[in-house]
Amino acid sequence: MVTRDYLLRTCSDKNPTLRGNCVGYIYGVADSGLLPGSPPPAFCVAETVSARQLADAVTSYLQSHHGDANEDAAAAVRNALNSAYPCKK
């Protein structure tokens, strides 16, 4: 399991390969909410938002919202996306 702390370290790393892993992980979590049969996500991301922008929003959230370092990274990503891209009601 990927932890919140590991994801934050990966997203903040200067190594482009590690940062690419970060972007891919976040994009995968965001996309997983669109799978058939899954509950609708609580976040609404415009098609114009890039994967890099998603990663920047999640990294910012993780840096400003200190949580359990061992929290599941997918849950932390969903919380960050819910905060950065709430659905309009």
Backbone as a printed PyTorch tensor [residue, N CA C, xyz], in Angstrom:
tensor([[[  0.8440,  -1.1800,   0.0000],
         [  0.0000,   0.0000,   0.0000],
         [  0.8920,   1.2470,   0.0000]],

        [[  0.5190,   2.2010,  -0.8150],
         [  1.2260,   3.4780,  -0.8560],
         [  0.6660,   4.3490,   0.2650]],

        [[  1.5580,   4.9450,   1.0390],
         [  1.1220,   5.7970,   2.1440],
         [  1.1180,   7.2560,   1.7280]],

        [[  0.4100,   8.0420,   2.5040],
         [  0.3290,   9.4820,   2.2910],
         [  1.7260,  10.1110,   2.3100]],

        [[  2.5400,   9.7080,   3.2920],
         [  3.8790,  10.2570,   3.4450],
         [  4.7670,   9.9110,   2.2520]],

        [[  4.6840,   8.6740,   1.8120],
         [  5.4830,   8.2600,   0.6550],
         [  5.0660,   9.0540,  -0.5830]],

        [[  3.7650,   9.2120,  -0.7860],
         [  3.2910,   9.9640,  -1.9490],
         [  3.7730,  11.4050,  -1.8900]],

        [[  3.6970,  12.0280,  -0.7210],
         [  4.1620,  13.4080,  -0.5950],
         [  5.6540,  13.5170,  -0.9090]],

        [[  6.4440,  12.5910,  -0.3960],
         [  7.8880,  12.6070,  -0.6890],
         [  8.1380,  12.4280,  -2.1870]],

        [[  7.3940,  11.5320,  -2.8040],
         [  7.5540,  11.2690,  -4.2360],
         [  7.1640,  12.4960,  -5.0540]],

        [[  6.0570,  13.1100,  -4.6950],
         [  5.5690,  14.2820,  -5.4330],
         [  6.4820,  15.4890,  -5.2610]],

        [[  7.1950,  15.5460,  -4.1520],
         [  8.0630,  16.6930,  -3.8520],
         [  9.4960,  16.4700,  -4.3240]],

        [[  9.8070,  15.2940,  -4.8220],
         [ 11.1680,  14.9490,  -5.2150],
         [ 11.5670,  15.6820,  -6.4920]],

        [[ 12.8390,  15.9690,  -6.6250],
         [ 13.3500,  16.6400,  -7.8320],
         [ 13.5590,  15.6600,  -8.9840]],

        [[ 13.5950,  14.3570,  -8.6730],
         [ 13.7990,  13.3380,  -9.6930],
         [ 12.5570,  13.2580, -10.5830]],

        [[ 12.7080,  13.5030, -11.8920],
         [ 11.5420,  13.5110, -12.7770],
         [ 10.8310,  12.1550, -12.8550]],

        [[ 11.5560,  11.0680, -12.6850],
         [ 10.9180,   9.7480, -12.7110],
         [ 10.0030,   9.5760, -11.5180]],

        [[ 10.4800,   9.9620, -10.3370],
         [  9.6410,   9.8590,  -9.1390],
         [  8.4330,  10.7890,  -9.2370]],

        [[  8.6520,  11.9940,  -9.7460],
         [  7.5280,  12.9180,  -9.9070],
         [  6.5290,  12.3920, -10.9220]],

        [[  7.0290,  11.7190, -11.9460],
         [  6.1390,  11.0900, -12.9270],
         [  5.3090,   9.9840, -12.2890]],

        [[  5.9210,   9.2300, -11.3880],
         [  5.1740,   8.2000, -10.6500],
         [  4.0720,   8.8460,  -9.8230]],

        [[  4.3780,   9.9640,  -9.2020],
         [  3.4020,  10.7100,  -8.4030],
         [  2.2170,  11.1200,  -9.2690]],

        [[  2.4940,  11.7230, -10.4020],
         [  1.4380,  12.1930, -11.3020],
         [  0.5800,  11.0100, -11.7620]],

        [[  1.2290,   9.9220, -12.1350],
         [  0.5030,   8.7470, -12.5940],
         [ -0.3830,   8.1530, -11.5110]],

        [[  0.1230,   8.1000, -10.2870],
         [ -0.6610,   7.5530,  -9.1850],
         [ -1.9110,   8.4040,  -8.9470]],

        [[ -1.7190,   9.7120,  -8.8790],
         [ -2.8430,  10.6270,  -8.6240],
         [ -3.8590,  10.5570,  -9.7550]],

        [[ -3.3800,  10.5300, -10.9770],
         [ -4.2800,  10.4510, -12.1240],
         [ -5.0660,   9.1440, -12.0960]],

        [[ -4.4040,   8.0660, -11.6950],
         [ -5.0740,   6.7760, -11.5840],
         [ -6.1610,   6.7800, -10.5260]],

        [[ -5.8840,   7.3860,  -9.3780],
         [ -6.9000,   7.4760,  -8.3200],
         [ -8.0810,   8.3150,  -8.8150]],

        [[ -7.7870,   9.4150,  -9.4800],
         [ -8.8570,  10.2770,  -9.9930],
         [ -9.7040,   9.5080, -11.0090]],

        [[ -9.0710,   8.7660, -11.8960],
         [ -9.7880,   8.0010, -12.9140],
         [-10.5710,   6.8350, -12.3280]],

        [[-10.1030,   6.2730, -11.2330],
         [-10.7610,   5.0960, -10.6630],
         [-12.1900,   5.4120, -10.2130]],

        [[-12.4580,   6.6600,  -9.9270],
         [-13.8100,   7.0520,  -9.5480],
         [-14.7820,   7.0230, -10.7080]],

        [[-14.2590,   6.8430, -11.9100],
         [-15.1110,   6.8370, -13.1030],
         [-15.3970,   5.4270, -13.6050]],

        [[-14.9310,   4.4220, -12.8750],
         [-15.1520,   3.0350, -13.2820],
         [-16.6340,   2.6860, -13.1830]],

        [[-17.1350,   1.9030, -14.1290],
         [-18.5380,   1.4720, -14.0470],
         [-18.7970,   0.7340, -12.7360]],

        [[-19.8930,   1.0570, -12.1030],
         [-20.2610,   0.4030, -10.8540],
         [-19.7030,   1.0580,  -9.6110]],

        [[-18.7780,   2.0130,  -9.7720],
         [-18.2450,   2.6910,  -8.5900],
         [-19.1480,   3.8780,  -8.2490]],

        [[-19.1960,   4.2420,  -6.9670],
         [-20.0230,   5.4000,  -6.6120],
         [-19.4690,   6.6530,  -7.2750]],

        [[-20.3180,   7.6180,  -7.5570],
         [-19.8140,   8.8390,  -8.2020],
         [-18.8190,   9.5520,  -7.2980]],

        [[-17.7520,  10.0830,  -7.8860],
         [-16.7650,  10.7920,  -7.0670],
         [-17.3580,  12.0820,  -6.5070]],

        [[-16.7970,  12.5400,  -5.3960],
         [-17.2420,  13.7850,  -4.7810],
         [-16.5030,  14.9830,  -5.3820]],

        [[-15.6030,  14.7080,  -6.3110],
         [-14.8670,  15.7950,  -6.9550],
         [-15.2380,  15.8440,  -8.4340]],

        [[-15.1390,  17.0340,  -8.9930],
         [-15.4680,  17.2510, -10.4040],
         [-14.3190,  18.0300, -11.0410]],

        [[-13.5500,  17.3470, -11.8300],
         [-12.3790,  17.9490, -12.4610],
         [-12.7030,  18.2300, -13.9190]],

        [[-12.4960,  19.4650, -14.3390],
         [-12.7450,  19.8370, -15.7360],
         [-11.7710,  19.0970, -16.6480]],

        [[-12.2030,  18.8200, -17.8580],
         [-11.3540,  18.1200, -18.8210],
         [-10.1030,  18.9060, -19.1670]],

        [[-10.1110,  20.1980, -18.9320],
         [ -8.9600,  21.0360, -19.2660],
         [ -7.8600,  20.9870, -18.2040]],

        [[ -8.1340,  20.3730, -17.0540],
         [ -7.1370,  20.2720, -15.9810],
         [ -6.1790,  19.1430, -16.3320]],

        [[ -4.8940,  19.4660, -16.3360],
         [ -3.8750,  18.4740, -16.6960],
         [ -3.5350,  17.5660, -15.5060]],

        [[ -2.9100,  16.4630, -15.7990],
         [ -2.4590,  15.5500, -14.7530],
         [ -1.4660,  16.2600, -13.8220]],

        [[ -0.6350,  17.1020, -14.3840],
         [  0.3370,  17.8510, -13.5700],
         [ -0.3920,  18.8000, -12.6120]],

        [[ -1.4500,  19.4480, -13.0870],
         [ -2.2350,  20.3420, -12.2250],
         [ -2.8920,  19.5610, -11.0890]],

        [[ -3.3820,  18.3600, -11.3920],
         [ -3.9530,  17.5080, -10.3420],
         [ -2.8910,  17.2070,  -9.2880]],

        [[ -1.7060,  16.8310,  -9.7540],
         [ -0.6150,  16.4920,  -8.8300],
         [ -0.2170,  17.7000,  -7.9920]],

        [[ -0.1650,  18.8740,  -8.6010],
         [  0.1780,  20.0870,  -7.8450],
         [ -0.8630,  20.3670,  -6.7640]],

        [[ -2.1470,  20.1960,  -7.1070],
         [ -3.2160,  20.4460,  -6.1300],
         [ -3.1250,  19.4570,  -4.9770]],

        [[ -2.8690,  18.1900,  -5.2880],
         [ -2.7670,  17.1710,  -4.2400],
         [ -1.5440,  17.4240,  -3.3680]],

        [[ -0.4130,  17.7410,  -3.9770],
         [  0.8100,  18.0110,  -3.2170],
         [  0.5970,  19.1830,  -2.2690]],

        [[ -0.0080,  20.2350,  -2.7780],
         [ -0.3020,  21.4140,  -1.9400],
         [ -1.1810,  21.0400,  -0.7560]],

        [[ -2.2070,  20.2610,  -1.0210],
         [ -3.1240,  19.8240,   0.0400],
         [ -2.3740,  18.9960,   1.0800]],

        [[ -1.5730,  18.0430,   0.6340],
         [ -0.8420,  17.1850,   1.5700],
         [  0.1440,  17.9830,   2.4260]],

        [[  0.7380,  19.0100,   1.8360],
         [  1.6820,  19.8410,   2.5930],
         [  0.9710,  20.7010,   3.6310]],

        [[ -0.2470,  21.1220,   3.3450],
         [ -0.9450,  22.0220,   4.2660],
         [ -1.8880,  21.3110,   5.2330]],

        [[ -2.2120,  20.0750,   4.9490],
         [ -3.0990,  19.2930,   5.8140],
         [ -2.3200,  18.0910,   6.3460]],

        [[ -1.6710,  18.2920,   7.4550],
         [ -0.8560,  17.2250,   8.0240],
         [ -1.7650,  16.1540,   8.6030]],

        [[ -1.5570,  14.9540,   8.1560],
         [ -2.3600,  13.8340,   8.6380],
         [ -1.4570,  12.7080,   9.0550]],

        [[ -2.0450,  11.5590,   9.2320],
         [ -1.3080,  10.3600,   9.5890],
         [ -0.3890,   9.9890,   8.4260]],

        [[  0.9080,   9.9100,   8.6830],
         [  1.8860,   9.6020,   7.6410],
         [  1.6120,   8.2550,   6.9870]],

        [[  1.0000,   7.3420,   7.7230],
         [  0.7250,   6.0010,   7.2010],
         [ -0.6710,   5.8590,   6.6080]],

        [[ -1.3960,   6.9840,   6.4910],
         [ -2.7280,   6.9440,   5.8740],
         [ -2.6070,   6.4260,   4.4440]],

        [[ -3.6180,   5.7150,   3.9980],
         [ -3.6760,   5.2350,   2.6310],
         [ -3.6100,   6.4290,   1.6760]],

        [[ -2.6740,   6.3930,   0.7420],
         [ -2.4880,   7.5190,  -0.1690],
         [ -3.7110,   7.7700,  -1.0400]],

        [[ -4.4120,   6.7180,  -1.4320],
         [ -5.5920,   6.9020,  -2.2830],
         [ -6.6570,   7.7180,  -1.5610]],

        [[ -6.8440,   7.4470,  -0.2720],
         [ -7.8170,   8.2210,   0.5120],
         [ -7.3810,   9.6730,   0.6190]],

        [[ -6.0940,   9.9010,   0.8150],
         [ -5.5780,  11.2680,   0.9110],
         [ -5.7650,  12.0040,  -0.4160]],

        [[ -5.5440,  11.3040,  -1.5230],
         [ -5.7280,  11.9170,  -2.8510],
         [ -7.2000,  12.2910,  -3.0510]],

        [[ -8.1040,  11.3860,  -2.7060],
         [ -9.5400,  11.6960,  -2.8540],
         [ -9.9200,  12.9040,  -1.9940]],

        [[ -9.4060,  12.9750,  -0.7620],
         [ -9.6900,  14.1320,   0.0930],
         [ -9.1630,  15.4150,  -0.5310]],

        [[ -7.9600,  15.3430,  -1.0780],
         [ -7.3610,  16.5280,  -1.7090],
         [ -8.1700,  16.9600,  -2.9210]],

        [[ -8.5900,  16.0040,  -3.7410],
         [ -9.3660,  16.3460,  -4.9330],
         [-10.7470,  16.8660,  -4.5620]],

        [[-11.3400,  16.3090,  -3.5110],
         [-12.6330,  16.8180,  -3.0260],
         [-12.5000,  18.2770,  -2.6100]],

        [[-11.3830,  18.6140,  -1.9970],
         [-11.1470,  19.9800,  -1.5290],
         [-10.8440,  20.9300,  -2.6950]],

        [[-10.0140,  20.4830,  -3.6240],
         [ -9.5800,  21.3570,  -4.7300],
         [-10.5980,  21.4850,  -5.8480]],

        [[-11.3790,  20.4180,  -6.0590],
         [-12.3170,  20.3930,  -7.1870],
         [-13.6990,  19.9170,  -6.7410]],

        [[-14.3390,  20.6660,  -5.8550],
         [-15.6670,  20.2230,  -5.3960],
         [-16.6890,  20.3160,  -6.5340]],

        [[-17.6450,  19.4050,  -6.5060],
         [-18.7350,  19.4600,  -7.4960],
         [-19.7000,  20.5730,  -7.1190]],

        [[-20.1680,  21.2840,  -8.1260],
         [-21.1630,  22.3270,  -7.8780],
         [-22.5160,  21.6550,  -7.7350]],

        [[-23.2860,  22.1120,  -6.7870],
         [-24.6150,  21.5100,  -6.5770],
         [-25.7050,  22.3430,  -7.1540]]])
